[in-house]
Structure formats: C-alpha cells, structure tokens
C-alpha cells in the first residue's frame, strides 16, 4: 500500500467525534515458524491465510452495510515490531479520531512511541500501556480493504 505523507497537523474530518477505541483491529503474536503456523490455522481452523496472516471480515454494528476488518498475524519470534515491549503479543485497536485520542493520551501521561503514520488504508500510531504492552492504534479506511477484494475469513 502506498504511504501518504500527511503531517499530524492535518486532522481528520472527524475531529468532532469522541476520540476512543471502537473495537479490535488486530491480534499479533510471536511464532517460531510463521508459515507453519498459518498453515496449521488454515488446515485445522479454516482461516483464509495470506502473506500477512488472515483478515477477518465483519459488519459494523452502527452501519450494517459497512464491512470492517480485523487482522490476525503471526510474527517471527524476536521481531522488533513489538519493541520496546517484552511481551509475546500485541493488540491493534480500531479507533475513531486518532489525533484527538493521542492528544488525550499525552495529557494523561501515556507513552506515545511514534508519530501518526498515514497510509491509504488508515492511520497508525503505537503507545505503551502501564503494564509494558505495546499497543497499535488504527483509524481504518475499511473501504480500501473491500476494494482490494482479497480472500477473508468470514
């Protein structure tokens, strides 16, 4: 996916929306052998897998015609993507008004690890909770995934 270069000062049109988590966007965990893990889940549990893992498709409760996605991905054990967390997993939360949420988190003294990155499929930023878990926040653009038309786990 092509990354867009937008600064944090370019706030979304949703600035009047309450900044908060709206659901789970992804579950990421370490695996000794990611290909073997994906194959096991595909063969035994029926997940549609691809190079990243599996995308689960579900309907938005507030807008039933809208399709949303959750990403399930095994990462090679020892991947630096979870750093500085020492945990074996990372959760991605779907959020609305990511800029407002980051402002709120900073005011509350939460460790924000990086700047908001904007891609055509959404905005991302990483934070740490008070237990040392790295958390990925994602303000998605689900229509991009829908238009890609890839196989999903339903």
N, C-alpha and C positions, 0 to 999 in steps of 0.2 A: 504494500500500500504506500502511496505517496504521502510524505510528510508535508504538512503545510507550515509555513513559517509565520506564526502569529505570536504577538507578544502577549504577556499576561494582562496588559492594559486593554487589550481588545476583548472586552467582556461579552459574554453571550447575550442573546436577546432575552434570556430567561433570568436576568438579574432580579426581577421582582418575584421569582419563585423561591420559596423557602429552601435554603441550602441544607440538603440532608441526603442520607442513604435511602435508596428506593428498592434495593434488592441485592442479590448476589450476582456478580458478573463473571466470576471465575474461581476455580479451585485449582491451585498449582501445588505440586508436591514433588519431592525428590524420588528418583528411581535409579536403580543400578543400571538398568538396560531399558531405555525409553521405548525402543522399538518392540522389544519382547513384552513390555507392559501394555502397550497399545494393542498388540496382537491378542494378548490374553483377554483384555476387556472386550475387544471386538468379538472374539470367538465364544467367550463364555457369557458375556452380559449384553451382547448385541449392539455395542456402541459403534456408530459410524465414525471411523478414525481417519485422520489425515496427518500431514507432517507436524501439526501443532498439537494434536490430541483429538478432541471431539467437541463440536459445537452443539449444545442443546438448544432446541427451539421451543419457545413457549409464548403464550399470548399475554399481552398487557391487560391486567385486570381493569384498569381505568379506560383503556381504549382497545376493546377486544379485537378489532380488525388489524391492530398493530402486532407484528411479530417481534419478539425480543430474543436475545441470545445469552447463553452462559457458556463460557469456555472452560473445558476440563483439560489440563495439560500436565503430563509428567515432564519433569526437568531432570537432566543428567545430575546425579548426586554430586554435590560440590559446586554446582553452578553459582556464580557470583550474583546472579539476578536477585537472589533473596537477601543479599548482604545489605546492611550490616546485621540482619537477623541471623541468629544461630539455629533457627527452627527448621524443621523438615518440610514446611508447607508455607503457603502464602494465600491469602484470600483477596480476591478482587471484588470490591463493592461497586455496584451501579449507583451513581449519584445524580442529583439534579443541581444546577447552579454551582459548578465546581469552584469557580472563582470565589463566590460568597462563602462556600464551605471552607476553603483554605484560609480566607481571612478570619473566619470564626475560630478555626483550629489554632492559628497563630496567636490570636488573642487569648486562647485557653492554654498556651504554653506547649502545645503539641509539636513534636519534632517533625518538620516537613523536610524530606530528604532531597527534593529536587524541585525544579520549576515545572509548571504545567506544560506538557507537550501536546501539540495538536496535530492530529492525523485526520485523514478523510473519514475514518470510522469512529472518531471520538477524541476526547481529551483525557489525558492520564497524568497522575501525579502519585508519588509514594510518600507515605508517612510511617511513623513508628507508634505503636500503642504503648501503654505503660508497662506491658509485660515483655517487651522486646520483640514483638511480632511486626514484621514489615507488612504493610497493607497497601494494596494498589487501589486507587480510586479512579473510576472510569465514568465519564459522562459520554454515553454511547450515541452513535448515529446508526441505529439499527437498520435503517433503510439501505445502507451500503452493503451489509451482510446479505440482506434479502436480495438485492440486485445482483450479487455475485452468484447466487444460485447453487452454491455448493451443497453437498450432502450434509445433513444434520441428523442428530439423534433426536427422535420425536417420541 
